[in-house]
Amino acid sequence: MKKKLLSTLMATAMVLGLVGCGNASSTQTASGSTSSTEAGTDGKVYHIGVCQLVEHEALDAATQGFQDALKDKLGENNVVFDVQNAQGEETNCATICTGFVSDNVDLILANATASLQAASAATNSIPIVGTSITDYATALNADDWNGTSGTNITGTSDLAPLDQQEAMIKELVPDVTQVGIVYCSAEANSVFQANQIEAALEKDGIAYKEYSAADSNEIQSVVTKAVSECDCLYVPTDNTMAANVDIIKNVTVPAGIPVIAGEEGICQGALATLSISYYDIGQAAGEMAYEILVNGKDPGTMEIEYASATTKEYNADVADALGITIPDDYVKLSTEE
């Protein structure tokens, strides 16, 4: 009888334990610890989907800045990030963003152009904040762009002044006769930058030629052809190129051809760049997200924000290898070992 009673009590305790576990709502918070969905003073936990096109230094920094800003403003236990990397594939961006919509996230961070385009196609109601987008009008195929989307989209841009980048070509390669513009044809923002650089080069009477790669598999052959026909290359802000800087460096440096890069990540394999802080534009995007989530701002009326400062940077290893003297107003880039 005692054994039967003991068995009954144990069974009851197990059932109660399972019921308790089944009713507990636990999720991964920004700090990496588990927390009840009733975390926070107002009981609200915000769920943010992050679609990052590819893993590289610039986009990583933007995502980190975004997360840090929201953790700081909301509290670490009041925000949950579902960070997903599309591995450079547009189809993966679409799958990721469709999943975020199914999960009914509170907001989507679209990090890079393909991510923004996928998020825009996936939802017209969930707020979308972009970052690392060079030109929103181009990315969204908007003909009547006036600085705001009029939709559920806003964000920050990684565009550094292109006329100043072209001026760096003249400053560092004063005897240049033809500039090769190398980019990935699948990235709309790269095409936009190429057109802008070409207009600046035409104004200064400098010849140029485009060299486009459809994907990373074509980069080596495209760059090899470019260095055989040009005495300087320009690589715009381009995620495909940024993910393959070693290939670019291994072709251009032995050939003695300097490369001016559109952003700091690409400059790991180039001579110089006019850089912005991707962490800062990510942080600004996070602050915009806070205004949308907490203060109810309409993303469609929020103007796209740009980096507040630029820095002329150079890669000392590449400069030494090419025998190019860099002016004093350039800052030495911290290169990876």
Protein Blocks (a to p, Z undefined) as FASTA:
>chain_A
ZZmmmmmmmmmmmmmmmmmmmmpccdddfkopacdfkgcjkopacddddddfbacfklmm
mmmmmmmmmmmmnopklcccddddehhpaklmmmmmmmmmmnopabdcdedjklmmmmmm
mpckbccddehifblmlmnopakbghiaoiabdcddfbdcfklmmmmmmmmmmmbfbdcd
dddfklmklmmmmmmmmmmmmmnopacdddddfblklmmmmmmmmmmmccbdcddddfkl
mmmmmmmmmmmmmnopacddfbfklmmmmmbdcdddfklmmmmmmmmmmmmmmnopafkl
pccdddfbdcddddfklmmmnopacdfkbccddddZZ
